[in-house]
Amino acid sequence: MSFSSSLLNLPQREAVKTIHGPVLILAGAGTGKTRVVTMRIANMVDQGIDPGSLLSVTFTNKAANEMRERIAGILGKEKSKKITMGTFHSFCVRLLREHAETLGYKKNFAIYSQTEQQGVVKKILTRLLTKEENLDPGIALSRISKAKNSEEGGALLGDPMKTLDGALYQLYTDEMRALNAMDFDDLLLNAVILLEEHENIREVSQMKYRFVMVDEFQDTNTLQMRLLRALVPPPHNICVVGDDDQSIYGWRGADAANLNEFESFFPNPTVIKLEENYRSTTAILHTANSLIRHNVGRRGKSLWSQNTGHQPVRLVTTEDEKEEASVIADEMVEMNGKGDKWDDMAVLFRTKEQSRVLEGEFRKKKIPYRIVGARSFFDRADVKDIIAYLTAIQSPDDDVNILRIMNTPTRGIGESTRELARHHSIEKKCDVFTALKDPEFHALLSDRARAAIQGFVDLIEDYSGRIGQLGVDYAVIAQQLLEEIEYVKHLRKGLKSEEDTEVVEVGMKMLLDSMKNFDERKRPGQDLQAFLDEVSLNDDREEKDDIEKKTGVCLITLHAAKGLEFPIVYLPGLEEGIIPHRRSIEENRKDEERRLFYVGITRAMRKLTLSYARYRVKWGQKQTCMPSSFLQELDDKYIERFDHAAFMKEELGVEEGLSYFQMLKKQLAEGG
């Protein structure tokens, strides 16, 4: 396979061709890292490396799926299927499904969502606390998570016999094991335990995955680093791609030191810098570089572009947040009238609360918009119902999902019958589904309830048999299930409008489409559990309306915007206390906030507008705002400053119907 200069620049080519030993690719924003990773994998296979020995780890399912499609386009589907590609968590699930019994779990362990975790914690807290005591389950889970992700583990929380946190950690761990369930932290921790403490499993894994690639390496945490160190022995055939300037997840455990201290884990690496940016203009990149250079301890890197562009970065001052939103909306209307698409525009903000005023202004001026990152599609109640059915069909001994669907849709199994089944399973020391088939349990029921229970049992056993057939398409099975239980018809009874019905129908179609996609790419031997694991680990976020509407101005937080790009970007609310956030100032974490601002700037392709307000309503009161200290760090070379608040007070600003964009043109024409 040859790599012409028309496809790759010199550093990219070096990254693609360097196969053996540790490799650290420092990939700046918009420098074509996905192309490099894709072609590097293709080159490795072209050089004779068995695709089955490759492990490629990304941080989101979306990124993994996109990478898989690109690789399939180059190598073909059969070869690409042999490559193990996914997130850290999906890799850990694969390892644990094979070896869970070594740790005392069944292979069909459940993966608990945050909601299910909180249910476990609430149950424990009722046993630990008196009526006068109180502890938020979310805070309790956060403490447990931090303990699991630390080197000290549960010991960090103290003696279970003496401290509340220690007792909570121990009881939570015991309860989860009794439920045959793991949370997201358990997936990492238990996989690390398998590799670190069981030599035979470690050696088999090392022999299987002889070449490892990790994307977004700056976002790895302590457990993920331990996993890699156990998995990759000398000669350390590991290639990591990352950018310390885009490390913005420290608050959830990411440790940028993993990238900055890569040499201490994997000695004498080849270090390659990707600095040519293919996304943004020189003005945008120069502004970004001038900001990020103020961070200490970073690896030297400076983005540049051959796209000189013609628009400076604009910094706008407004009187308050309402004027700020109005300025943004007016200009968007103006640009749209001149041919710019709504989809090309995005507003990036530090906190979700900032979107409220913007939404009001957009609605007033009839600007279509979408909020991205508000909710996961797989978190919807209707979708979770069907996933619960599929899980119960795959693993009938999964009590949580069996209890969820026993009377969904309604089939005459009341709450008292469900509770009776649960108690009978505890008494008989069996799972709930087994209890439902027990003649002793049937003897406790009315004729109507007994018939309903038998019908439910027959349904689950029928579909369990169907999914066990060779070569079956799971999307077809799911479609048959939906029709047999008349699920959409059941939902329609509680819907208020035709629009709500359409949302549900589209949601079911999306679920079936995701199953079709799985059917097309599943490897030999993969069963329905592999699809269910993907769903459990799903991290793609989308707002309810996105199911129907994929157009409009994008409103998105800076954290959620990482990895995205937009031709036209607005960054409002650049005030001290918002960015850098008040909490980060108090905790001395301004470097991460600066990186977050840097990420926001580098999302813009051709036009970037920064803005801040002199006053903002906080807690119902108008308060004076200070411009973000980060603004003082920006080099003015490519920045055009405009004080809209002062301009509005001049006679030019009182002309009826004069938009911000028109005023700016007048001001510039008059040499203002």
QUIPESUL-V269668 format. One record per pair of residues at least 6 apart in sequence whose ideal C-beta (glycine too) atoms are under 8 Angstrom apart, sorted by the first residue. I is the first residue (numbers start at 0). J is the second residue. Records with the same first field share a line. If there is no record, write none. Layout:
I->J  J
//
This chain:
0->41  42  45
2->12  15  16  38  42
4->12
6->34  38
7->15  34  35  38
8->275
10->271  272  273  274  275
11->31  34  35  273
13->271
14->22  24  35  39  271  273
15->35  38  39  42
16->42
17->238  269  271
18->39  42  43  46  48  210  236
19->234  236
20->234  235  236  267  268  269
21->235  236  237  238  261  265  266  267  268  269
22->237  238  239  268  269  271
23->216  238  239  241  258  261  268  269  270  271
24->32  35  238  239  240  241  271  273
25->241  242  243  270  271  272  273  298  300
26->32  35  240  241  242  273
27->242  244  272  273  274  276  300  302
28->242  244  245  276  278  279  287  302  598  601
29->276  277  278  279  302  564  601
30->273  274  275  276  277  302
31->273  275  277
32->214  240  273
33->65  66  69
35->240  273
36->55  66  212  214  240
37->66  69  70  73
38->73
39->212  238
40->53  55  70  82  212
41->70  73  74
43->53  210
44->50  53  74  78
48->209  210
49->81
50->74  78  79  81  82
51->81  82  83  207
52->207  208  209  210
53->82  83  208  210  212
54->82  83  84  90  208  210  211  212  230
55->63  66  82  83  84  211  212  214
56->85  86  87  90  211  212  213  214
57->63  66  84  85  86  214  215
58->86  87  214  215  218
59->86  538  539  562
60->85  86  89  533  536  537  538  539
61->538  539
62->214  215  562
63->84  85  86  89
66->84  214
67->79  82  84  520
70->79  82  84
71->79  520
76->520
80->520  522
81->522
83->90  93  208
85->93
86->536  538
87->187  219  223  226
88->183  186  187  536
89->532  533  536
90->190
91->186  187  189  190  226
92->110  186  532  535  536
93->532
94->190  193  194  200  204
95->102  104  108  181  186  189  190  193
96->106  528  532
97->106
98->193  197  200
99->105  106  108  189
100->106
101->193  197  200
102->189  192  193
103->176
104->176  179  181  189
105->179
107->179  393  394  396  397  528
108->179  180  181
109->178  179  180  181  390  394  397  399  400
110->180  181  182  183  186  532  535  536
111->119  175  178  180  181  182
112->378  535
113->140
115->180  399
116->140  182
117->136  137  140
119->171  174  175  178
120->136  139  140  143  167  171
121->136
122->174
123->167  170  171  174
124->134  136  139  167
126->170
127->163  166  167  170
128->134
134->163
139->167
142->156  164  167  168
143->156  167  168  171  184
144->184  252
145->155  252
146->152  153  155  156  164  168
147->153  184  185  187  188  222
148->184  187  188  220  221  222  252
149->155  221
150->221
152->188
153->165  168  169  172
156->162  164  165  167  168
157->164  165
158->165
159->165  166  168  169  170
160->166
175->181  182  185
178->398  399
180->399
181->189
183->536
184->222
187->222  223  226
188->222
190->226
191->222  225  226  229
193->200  201
194->200  201  204  226  229  230
195->201  225  229
201->229  230
204->230
205->230  231  232
208->230
209->236
210->236  237  238
211->227  230  231  236  237  238
212->237  238  239  240
213->219  227  237  238  239  240  241
214->240  241
215->240  241
216->239  240  241  257  258  261
217->241  242  243  245  246  253  255  257  258
218->241  246  248  253
219->227  253  254  257  258
220->252  253  254  257
221->252  254
223->257
224->254  257  264
227->237  264
228->264
231->237  265
235->265  266
237->265
239->258  261
241->258
242->300
243->255  258  259  297  298
244->291  294  297  300  594  597
245->561  594  597  598
246->253  255  258  591  594
247->253  557  558  561  591  594  595  598
248->558
249->255  588  591
250->591
257->264
258->298
259->296  297  298
261->268
262->268
272->300
274->300  301  302  303
275->302  303  304  305
276->284  302  303  304  601
277->304
278->304  564  601  604
279->287  302  304  306  601  603  604  605
280->304  306  307  308  310  604  605
281->303  304  306  307  308  637
282->308  310  311  312  607  637
283->308  312  600  601  603  604  607  637
284->302  303  304  601
285->634  636  637
286->312  600  607  633  634  637  638
287->302  597  600  601
288->301  302
289->632  633  634
290->593  596  597  600  629  632  633
291->297  593  594  597
293->593  632
294->590  593  594
295->590
302->601
308->605
310->605  606
311->637  638  639
312->607  608  609  637  638  639
313->607  608  609  638  639  640  641
314->609  610  630  633  638  639  640  641
315->323  326  608  609  610  611  640  641  642  643
316->610  611  612  613  626  640  641  642  643  644  645
317->323  326  610  611  612  613  643  644
318->612  613  614  643  644  647
319->612  613  614  615  616  621
320->353  356  571  572  612  615  616
321->356  360
322->612  643  644  647
323->356  571  572  610  611  612
324->356  357  359  360  571
325->360  659
326->610  643  659
327->346  357  360  569  571  608  610
328->357  360  361  363  364  366
329->364  658  659  660
330->608  658  659  660
331->341  344  366  552
332->364  366  658
333->658  660  661
334->344  567  660
335->341  366
339->566  567
341->366  367  368  550  551  552
342->550  551  552  553
343->565  566  567
344->552  553  565  566  567  568  569
345->552  553  554  555  560  563  565  567  568  569  602
346->354  357  552  553  554  555  568  569  570  571
347->555  556  557  560  568  569  570  599  602
348->354  357  554  555  556  557  570  571  572
349->556  557  572  577  578  580  595
350->556  572  577  580
351->556
353->571  572  577
354->370  554
357->368  554  571
358->368  370  554
360->366
361->367  368  552
366->551  552
367->548  550  551  552
368->551  552  553  554
369->542  544  545  548  549  550  551  552  553  554
370->542  544  554  555
371->540  541  542  545  553  554  555  559
372->540  541  542  555  556  559
373->540  541  542  543
374->540  541  542  543
375->537  538  539  540  541
376->382  506  509  537  539  541  546
377->383  386  534  537
379->506  543
381->486  490  503  506  507
382->506  510
384->403  404  407  486
385->477  480  481  486  507  510
386->510  531  534
387->400  403  404
388->400  404  480  484
389->473  477  480  527  530  531
390->397  400  531
391->397  400  401  404  432  459
392->459  462  463  466  480  527
393->463  466  526  527  528  531
394->528
395->401  430  432  459  460  463
396->430  432  433
397->430
398->421  424  430  431  432
401->430  431  432  435  459
402->417  420  421  431
405->412  417  420  455
406->412  413  417
407->489
408->484  485  486  488  489
409->489
410->451  454  455
411->447  448  450  451
412->448  451  452  455
413->448
416->444  448  451  452
419->440  443  444
420->431  434  435  440  452
421->431  434
423->434  437  439  440  443
424->430  431  433  434
427->433  434  437  439
429->437
432->456  459
434->440
435->452  455  456
436->456
441->449  452  453
444->452
458->483  484
462->476  480
465->471  476  479
466->473  476  526  527
472->515  518
473->514  517  518  527  530
474->511  512  514  515  517  518
477->510  511  514
478->511
480->486
481->487  507  511
486->507
487->503  504  507
490->500  503
491->500  503
494->500  503
501->547
502->543  546  547
505->546  547
506->546
509->546
513->534
514->530
517->529  530  533
521->529  530
540->559
553->565
555->563
557->578  595  596  598  599
558->595
560->598  599  602
561->598
563->602
564->602  603  604
565->602  603  604
566->603  604  605  606
567->603  604  605  606
568->599  602  603  604  606  607  608
569->608  610
570->596  599  600  607  608  609  610
571->610  611
572->578  610  611  612  615
573->596  609  610  611  626  627  629  630
574->611  612  615  624  625  626  627
575->584  624  625  626  627  628
576->584  624  625
577->627
578->592  595  596  627  629
579->589  592  593  627  628  629
580->592
582->588
583->589  591  592
592->629
593->629  632
596->627  629
600->607
609->630
611->624  626  627  630
612->624
613->623  624  644
614->621  622  623  624
615->621  622  624
616->622
641->663  666
643->659  662
646->652  662  666  671
647->653
651->657  662  665  666
652->662
665->671
//
